[in-house]
Amino acid sequence: MASLRIPKNVRSYLLPGSMLLAGAGCLAAGLLPWPAFASLAGRTAPILAFVVAMTVVTELVDDAGLFRVLTDRISALGRGSVFVLWLFVLALSAIATAFLSLDTTAVLVTPVVVLLAVHAKIPPLPFALSTVWLANTASLFLPVSNLSNLLAQSNMSLSPLGFARLMWAPAAVGVVVPSLLLWLAFRRDLRGRYGPQPVHAASDRTVLRASAGTLFVLLPALVSGVPVAVPAALAAGFLVAMFVVRRPSALRWSMLPWRPLMLTAGLFMVVETLHAHGLTRALAPAAGAGETFPDLLRLAALGAGSANIANNLPAYLALEPAAGSPLRLGALLIGVNLGPLISPWASLATLLWHERLQSLNLRVRWGGFAVAGAAVIVLALPLAVLALWLGNGMP
């Protein structure tokens, strides 16, 4: 008797669908009180709307060819030096993560960067690791860099620039330390020269220019203090309208982030249910309560460990009530943003990155990935917490 095989595209929805059903079941059974659900929905609905709008924007900008054009420019600016090219890849990864989110770096920057290395006959692994490490560790700069940042910002009562002032120093550590470790590990591969690379011609230069202009206007709007869902929705609406006119075949339902939305909405409800039944009290002793450097490091380490056991989003949601102040929330963000470098499920960005590598026939050994990631965490986590404390909390 032949075994029943579930298609891969169906399997990819099993976990998100199960989580969403679990959350809906908690609500239907009364385990999640309706007032708590209403408060949760009021807080998270604008954030999920932003996620949808930004996903549409980045997918259409990518379809317009902007990321390929950027890598062409990077290749030219590298002037044949592999090391200089790698530095530009680091910069692209950090900027894309800061302004467009870590998932954008994992999904859209990774393929073009890896293909750039392959075509230039450069070992692609250091380029691939650069994108996934910085997708996670460079996600402290702005609220829009990471979903957990947006959740924290709503508790901190800070503007986007206020958030950046709080987190810029640990965010800088999150870029510098992984980059130095990557250079030490792959310095032999990052030497030498590469030849001229082919230039990708845009199929529709009007669409390309309009997409670039949209991002040029959108990025400062995201840090202007206006609710981020508003400029993101306007940008998405403009790009969709333009593609309806010039390239309707590019518009497809699959560009919407169905799996992340289902997973995130389910996690929100499940963790809120646990909070309603004593999760905050259970975690309080482990999380501590102070704002000294050891107290902040303790909370950050707990966030990092929880992220690698489960995932960074439920880790943040579970520990958020135990944080309390903006400084402690900053330490928790350091843990759940810098920490997911060991287990593949620690962040959605890592899983999406791995999917892209598989499609490019580039294999990653998870054992080596975990050991290297642990080295980054051991060095970067205390330095980032120290930077946060010295910049904001030290008497």
TIFI-529539 format. One record per residue (C-alpha): residue number from 1; residue in one letter; x, y, z. Coordinates in steps of 0.25 Angstrom, whole numbers, always signed. Example, Ala and Ser with C-alpha at 12.3 -4.5 7.8 and 13.67 -1.06 7.14 Angstrom:
BEGIN
1 / A / +49 / -18 / +31
2 / S / +55 / -4 / +29
//
This chain:
BEGIN
1 / M / +0 / +0 / +0
2 / A / +6 / +13 / -4
3 / S / +8 / +23 / +7
4 / L / +1 / +36 / +7
5 / R / +10 / +48 / +3
6 / I / +6 / +62 / +7
7 / P / +10 / +72 / -4
8 / K / +21 / +81 / +1
9 / N / +13 / +94 / -1
10 / V / +2 / +88 / +8
11 / R / +12 / +83 / +18
12 / S / +17 / +98 / +19
13 / Y / +4 / +102 / +24
14 / L / +2 / +91 / +35
15 / L / +9 / +99 / +46
16 / P / +3 / +113 / +43
17 / G / -10 / +107 / +42
18 / S / -9 / +98 / +54
19 / M / -5 / +111 / +62
20 / L / -16 / +119 / +57
21 / L / -26 / +108 / +60
22 / A / -20 / +107 / +74
23 / G / -22 / +122 / +76
24 / A / -36 / +122 / +71
25 / G / -39 / +110 / +80
26 / C / -34 / +117 / +92
27 / L / -44 / +129 / +89
28 / A / -56 / +120 / +86
29 / A / -54 / +111 / +98
30 / G / -53 / +124 / +107
31 / L / -39 / +121 / +111
32 / L / -35 / +135 / +105
33 / P / -45 / +145 / +111
34 / W / -52 / +154 / +101
35 / P / -47 / +167 / +107
36 / A / -33 / +162 / +107
37 / F / -35 / +158 / +92
38 / A / -41 / +172 / +89
39 / S / -29 / +179 / +95
40 / L / -19 / +169 / +88
41 / A / -26 / +172 / +74
42 / G / -26 / +187 / +76
43 / R / -11 / +186 / +79
44 / T / -7 / +176 / +68
45 / A / -16 / +179 / +56
46 / P / -9 / +191 / +52
47 / I / +4 / +184 / +53
48 / L / -1 / +172 / +44
49 / A / -6 / +182 / +34
50 / F / +8 / +188 / +33
51 / V / +14 / +174 / +31
52 / V / +4 / +171 / +20
53 / A / +6 / +185 / +13
54 / M / +22 / +184 / +14
55 / T / +22 / +170 / +9
56 / V / +14 / +175 / -4
57 / V / +23 / +187 / -5
58 / T / +36 / +179 / -4
59 / E / +31 / +167 / -13
60 / L / +27 / +177 / -24
61 / V / +40 / +185 / -23
62 / D / +48 / +172 / -25
63 / D / +39 / +169 / -37
64 / A / +42 / +182 / -43
65 / G / +57 / +178 / -42
66 / L / +62 / +188 / -32
67 / F / +70 / +178 / -23
68 / R / +77 / +172 / -36
69 / V / +80 / +187 / -40
70 / L / +86 / +189 / -26
71 / T / +95 / +177 / -27
72 / D / +100 / +181 / -41
73 / R / +104 / +194 / -35
74 / I / +110 / +187 / -23
75 / S / +118 / +178 / -32
76 / A / +123 / +190 / -40
77 / L / +127 / +198 / -28
78 / G / +135 / +186 / -22
79 / R / +145 / +189 / -34
80 / G / +149 / +174 / -34
81 / S / +152 / +173 / -19
82 / V / +145 / +161 / -12
83 / F / +147 / +168 / +1
84 / V / +141 / +181 / -3
85 / L / +129 / +174 / -10
86 / W / +127 / +167 / +3
87 / L / +127 / +180 / +11
88 / F / +116 / +185 / +1
89 / V / +108 / +173 / +4
90 / L / +109 / +175 / +19
91 / A / +104 / +189 / +17
92 / L / +92 / +185 / +8
93 / S / +88 / +174 / +18
94 / A / +89 / +184 / +29
95 / I / +81 / +195 / +22
96 / A / +71 / +186 / +17
97 / T / +68 / +180 / +30
98 / A / +68 / +193 / +38
99 / F / +58 / +199 / +28
100 / L / +50 / +188 / +21
101 / S / +51 / +177 / +32
102 / L / +59 / +164 / +35
103 / D / +50 / +156 / +26
104 / T / +52 / +165 / +14
105 / T / +67 / +162 / +16
106 / A / +65 / +147 / +17
107 / V / +56 / +146 / +6
108 / L / +60 / +156 / -5
109 / V / +74 / +160 / -2
110 / T / +79 / +146 / +0
111 / P / +77 / +140 / -14
112 / V / +83 / +152 / -21
113 / V / +95 / +153 / -12
114 / V / +97 / +138 / -13
115 / L / +96 / +138 / -28
116 / L / +105 / +150 / -29
117 / A / +116 / +141 / -22
118 / V / +113 / +129 / -30
119 / H / +114 / +137 / -43
120 / A / +127 / +144 / -38
121 / K / +133 / +130 / -35
122 / I / +134 / +134 / -20
123 / P / +130 / +124 / -9
124 / P / +116 / +127 / -6
125 / L / +115 / +122 / +8
126 / P / +121 / +135 / +15
127 / F / +111 / +144 / +7
128 / A / +100 / +135 / +11
129 / L / +103 / +135 / +25
130 / S / +105 / +150 / +25
131 / T / +91 / +152 / +21
132 / V / +84 / +143 / +31
133 / W / +93 / +147 / +43
134 / L / +91 / +162 / +40
135 / A / +76 / +160 / +37
136 / N / +75 / +156 / +51
137 / T / +86 / +164 / +58
138 / A / +84 / +177 / +50
139 / S / +69 / +177 / +54
140 / L / +70 / +186 / +66
141 / F / +72 / +200 / +59
142 / L / +57 / +204 / +56
143 / P / +43 / +199 / +60
144 / V / +40 / +194 / +46
145 / S / +53 / +185 / +46
146 / N / +46 / +174 / +54
147 / L / +31 / +171 / +58
148 / S / +36 / +170 / +73
149 / N / +42 / +184 / +72
150 / L / +28 / +189 / +67
151 / L / +22 / +182 / +79
152 / A / +32 / +188 / +89
153 / Q / +31 / +202 / +83
154 / S / +16 / +202 / +87
155 / N / +20 / +199 / +101
156 / M / +31 / +209 / +101
157 / S / +23 / +221 / +97
158 / L / +35 / +225 / +88
159 / S / +35 / +231 / +74
160 / P / +43 / +224 / +64
161 / L / +55 / +233 / +66
162 / G / +54 / +232 / +81
163 / F / +54 / +217 / +79
164 / A / +67 / +218 / +70
165 / R / +73 / +227 / +81
166 / L / +71 / +216 / +91
167 / M / +75 / +205 / +83
168 / W / +86 / +210 / +73
169 / A / +98 / +206 / +81
170 / P / +94 / +191 / +83
171 / A / +89 / +191 / +69
172 / A / +103 / +195 / +65
173 / V / +109 / +184 / +73
174 / G / +100 / +175 / +66
175 / V / +106 / +179 / +52
176 / V / +120 / +180 / +56
177 / V / +123 / +167 / +64
178 / P / +116 / +157 / +54
179 / S / +124 / +164 / +43
180 / L / +137 / +163 / +50
181 / L / +135 / +148 / +53
182 / L / +131 / +146 / +39
183 / W / +143 / +152 / +34
184 / L / +152 / +144 / +44
185 / A / +145 / +131 / +39
186 / F / +145 / +134 / +24
187 / R / +157 / +143 / +22
188 / R / +164 / +134 / +12
189 / D / +151 / +133 / +4
190 / L / +149 / +148 / +4
191 / R / +163 / +151 / -2
192 / G / +166 / +152 / -17
193 / R / +159 / +158 / -29
194 / Y / +147 / +155 / -37
195 / G / +144 / +159 / -52
196 / P / +134 / +168 / -58
197 / Q / +120 / +163 / -56
198 / P / +108 / +164 / -66
199 / V / +98 / +175 / -64
200 / H / +83 / +172 / -63
201 / A / +75 / +180 / -72
202 / A / +62 / +185 / -66
203 / S / +50 / +179 / -73
204 / D / +42 / +192 / -71
205 / R / +50 / +204 / -67
206 / T / +37 / +212 / -63
207 / V / +33 / +202 / -53
208 / L / +48 / +201 / -48
209 / R / +48 / +216 / -46
210 / A / +35 / +217 / -39
211 / S / +38 / +206 / -30
212 / A / +51 / +213 / -26
213 / G / +44 / +226 / -24
214 / T / +33 / +219 / -15
215 / L / +44 / +214 / -6
216 / F / +51 / +227 / -6
217 / V / +39 / +234 / -1
218 / L / +34 / +222 / +8
219 / L / +47 / +220 / +16
220 / P / +47 / +234 / +23
221 / A / +32 / +233 / +25
222 / L / +34 / +220 / +33
223 / V / +42 / +228 / +44
224 / S / +34 / +241 / +43
225 / G / +25 / +237 / +55
226 / V / +13 / +235 / +46
227 / P / +7 / +221 / +49
228 / V / +15 / +212 / +40
229 / A / +3 / +205 / +34
230 / V / -1 / +217 / +28
231 / P / +11 / +220 / +19
232 / A / +13 / +206 / +16
233 / A / -2 / +204 / +12
234 / L / -1 / +216 / +3
235 / A / +12 / +211 / -4
236 / A / +6 / +197 / -6
237 / G / -6 / +203 / -12
238 / F / +2 / +212 / -22
239 / L / +10 / +200 / -26
240 / V / -1 / +191 / -28
241 / A / -8 / +201 / -36
242 / M / +4 / +203 / -45
243 / F / +6 / +188 / -47
244 / V / -9 / +187 / -51
245 / V / -6 / +196 / -62
246 / R / +7 / +192 / -67
247 / R / +10 / +178 / -62
248 / P / -3 / +171 / -56
249 / S / +3 / +157 / -58
250 / A / +12 / +160 / -46
251 / L / +1 / +162 / -36
252 / R / -3 / +149 / -30
253 / W / -9 / +145 / -17
254 / S / +4 / +137 / -13
255 / M / +11 / +150 / -10
256 / L / +3 / +152 / +2
257 / P / +10 / +147 / +15
258 / W / -1 / +136 / +18
259 / R / +8 / +127 / +26
260 / P / +14 / +138 / +35
261 / L / +1 / +144 / +37
262 / M / -6 / +131 / +42
263 / L / +6 / +127 / +50
264 / T / +7 / +141 / +57
265 / A / -8 / +143 / +59
266 / G / -8 / +129 / +66
267 / L / +4 / +132 / +74
268 / F / -2 / +145 / +79
269 / M / -15 / +138 / +84
270 / V / -8 / +126 / +90
271 / V / +2 / +134 / +98
272 / E / -9 / +144 / +102
273 / T / -17 / +132 / +107
274 / L / -4 / +127 / +115
275 / H / -3 / +141 / +121
276 / A / -17 / +141 / +125
277 / H / -14 / +128 / +133
278 / G / -2 / +132 / +141
279 / L / +10 / +132 / +131
280 / T / +15 / +146 / +135
281 / R / +15 / +141 / +150
282 / A / +23 / +128 / +146
283 / L / +33 / +136 / +138
284 / A / +36 / +147 / +148
285 / P / +46 / +141 / +157
286 / A / +55 / +136 / +145
287 / A / +53 / +150 / +138
288 / G / +57 / +158 / +150
289 / A / +53 / +173 / +152
290 / G / +65 / +182 / +153
291 / E / +72 / +191 / +143
292 / T / +87 / +189 / +147
293 / F / +96 / +182 / +136
294 / P / +95 / +168 / +142
295 / D / +80 / +170 / +143
296 / L / +79 / +174 / +128
297 / L / +88 / +163 / +124
298 / R / +80 / +153 / +131
299 / L / +67 / +157 / +124
300 / A / +74 / +158 / +110
301 / A / +80 / +144 / +112
302 / L / +67 / +138 / +116
303 / G / +61 / +144 / +104
304 / A / +72 / +138 / +95
305 / G / +70 / +125 / +101
306 / S / +55 / +125 / +100
307 / A / +56 / +129 / +85
308 / N / +65 / +117 / +82
309 / I / +56 / +108 / +89
310 / A / +43 / +113 / +83
311 / N / +44 / +125 / +74
312 / N / +47 / +139 / +76
313 / L / +33 / +145 / +75
314 / P / +27 / +136 / +86
315 / A / +39 / +138 / +94
316 / Y / +37 / +153 / +93
317 / L / +22 / +152 / +96
318 / A / +24 / +143 / +108
319 / L / +34 / +152 / +115
320 / E / +29 / +166 / +111
321 / P / +21 / +167 / +124
322 / A / +33 / +164 / +132
323 / A / +41 / +175 / +125
324 / G / +33 / +187 / +130
325 / S / +42 / +199 / +126
326 / P / +48 / +204 / +113
327 / L / +62 / +200 / +117
328 / R / +58 / +186 / +121
329 / L / +50 / +185 / +108
330 / G / +62 / +189 / +101
331 / A / +70 / +177 / +108
332 / L / +59 / +168 / +104
333 / L / +60 / +172 / +90
334 / I / +75 / +170 / +90
335 / G / +72 / +156 / +94
336 / V / +61 / +152 / +84
337 / N / +68 / +159 / +73
338 / L / +82 / +156 / +74
339 / G / +79 / +142 / +80
340 / P / +73 / +134 / +69
341 / L / +86 / +129 / +63
342 / I / +86 / +115 / +68
343 / S / +74 / +107 / +65
344 / P / +68 / +108 / +51
345 / W / +54 / +111 / +57
346 / A / +58 / +122 / +66
347 / S / +54 / +133 / +56
348 / L / +45 / +132 / +44
349 / A / +55 / +140 / +36
350 / T / +65 / +128 / +38
351 / L / +55 / +118 / +32
352 / L / +52 / +127 / +20
353 / W / +67 / +128 / +18
354 / H / +68 / +113 / +18
355 / E / +57 / +112 / +8
356 / R / +64 / +121 / -2
357 / L / +77 / +114 / +0
358 / Q / +71 / +101 / -3
359 / S / +65 / +106 / -16
360 / L / +79 / +111 / -20
361 / N / +85 / +97 / -17
362 / L / +93 / +103 / -6
363 / R / +94 / +93 / +7
364 / V / +96 / +98 / +21
365 / R / +101 / +89 / +32
366 / W / +92 / +92 / +44
367 / G / +103 / +87 / +54
368 / G / +113 / +97 / +49
369 / F / +102 / +108 / +48
370 / A / +99 / +106 / +62
371 / V / +113 / +106 / +67
372 / A / +116 / +118 / +60
373 / G / +104 / +125 / +64
374 / A / +107 / +122 / +79
375 / A / +120 / +129 / +77
376 / V / +113 / +141 / +72
377 / I / +103 / +141 / +84
378 / V / +114 / +139 / +94
379 / L / +122 / +151 / +89
380 / A / +111 / +160 / +84
381 / L / +100 / +159 / +95
382 / P / +108 / +164 / +107
383 / L / +114 / +175 / +99
384 / A / +101 / +180 / +93
385 / V / +95 / +180 / +107
386 / L / +107 / +187 / +112
387 / A / +105 / +198 / +101
388 / L / +90 / +199 / +105
389 / W / +93 / +201 / +119
390 / L / +105 / +211 / +117
391 / G / +97 / +219 / +108
392 / N / +84 / +219 / +115
393 / G / +84 / +213 / +129
394 / M / +97 / +215 / +136
395 / P / +96 / +225 / +148
//
